[in-house]
């Protein structure tokens, strides 16, 4: 067995194990962490396919950003797993059917006439070929126009999100830093001349006795 | 590896670059000064659009120029459509300003999203690749989804935005799926490359036809053709009227360009397949649009169903471009399609403009009855609305008549006489609901006697709009020959 084949099976086994644990783990935090492990194993598989950029992105984006967010959500939500788990077996037939369907579909795609492994054979890249460099070159030269358009689409997304969610409530108190800085002494401090010593006042008891 | 790269020629895309730069500048200006001085944002937006129009006009020539590694095309058709898009957007902004200001909706985001939607349309219009078509479409759609939800305290607007967003994403997915199949079959995303690959013949035509079905569904959704029309009435009714006006006008030009680029320029070899698909969509749209519009009591829903039937006519025109087994570009069919969509945008602007004119703070024109007695309140604008309604109904010597007439002529030329007869029959049925509004305006007593107030620029522009509906109907030659020339030079 070649070394790459061996590595493939190792990563594949880890991936399958982690994916299985995602749905069987009792603790939702553990499930999320197993998903992270599954992503790492998937990144390893991509690395074997010489798609190192995708592998790095999977780790950076999904593990670094998406899953951390996921963990926060999982920790904040009060998920009653026992209740969710109680119907595990009643959902199993449906889930299994969908799973089998997906396996059949994948088999049809891979062995199919139109997009199968035979119709679209993979290429072996020469050693030292940099996927990342190639992608970067394409993005900033030949595909610079769609790349810029994608950035404009993201900008529209930001504007729309701000428009839909930012509310200026009139009853909230907030600080205006420029007003704070521009504040003068005269506006806020009032000098009152007071006599240095207090005049002696009569106590109520004395008044009452008179 | 890097040395063989030739920097792209930016000159054909100068209008787009100007628009992006100005939009970013307006974003900052509005963030700092916009809160008190909204007029600054709106006039800068209008100036930007005028600037774009100047740039497009000055860089216009009759040559087909490809740039950005064959992702962007600058031809006469794209320049012509871009000029019309700027015009439609400018008119839409001017119609909408007072309405939005009176309801506290004239946020800076409105102007920015309108600008980005315009950019999306421009990208779609001069797309030379399936990739850029998709990106332009997403840019346009995302801006429109957000604009529909502009009045976020209105539950109806939010619901409409949600429906539009979900159905629109589904349609984008369909389109993308179709594109990926075409890519799988031909190995390229460039429209010219796809056409060439199809001409030479590809191994698996089954995949290609599957992809075509998805692409046609995506186009039909974006146009609002039956059976992908469900979003149109809800969005028109739920969205604030200025946004409905925007959706009903300029994006139709971009959708026309999208259909032209993908079906006629890219997948022309598959014409016998998409021809029958378009015919089914067109016949269904004309029938359902006209029949359902009769039952409406809400003016915006009525206009939505009228849009659906008009889009059916547009599909008829696109369909009749292929005659018989020998495939050649039928010039008159595509130029009549272009003429039809231009006429439709003109009428749509006029109809929604009148609705905006009659609305005032605290009073929305929603029902057909609101038009009762408009003649007594404002004879001039009643006449404008009458011209628009007659034109939509296809009464002779209005622009809509010649638009429908040229489409029907192309359909008959293509040999589908029964389809033309069917379209005429349903146009006659459809005339009922347009004429009902005219009857309300002229022969019924007003239910609401408030005088009609509007700013001078809006009154002027709406008058020009109404006059254009009449004048292009009496003298259609100029516009027709312009459309023919634009299509001829771009094939």
Interface residues (C-beta under 8 A of the other chain):
Chain A: X113 X114 X115 X119 X120 X137 X141 X142 X143 X144 X145 X146 X148 X149 X150 X152 X153 X155 X156 X157 X159 X160 X162 X163 X164
Chain B: X1 X2 X5 X8 X13 X20 X27 X68 X69 X71 X72 X107 X109 X112 X113 X116 X119 X123 X131 X132 X135 X136 X138 X139 X142 X143 X145 X146 X149 X150 X152 X184 X185 X204 X206 X207
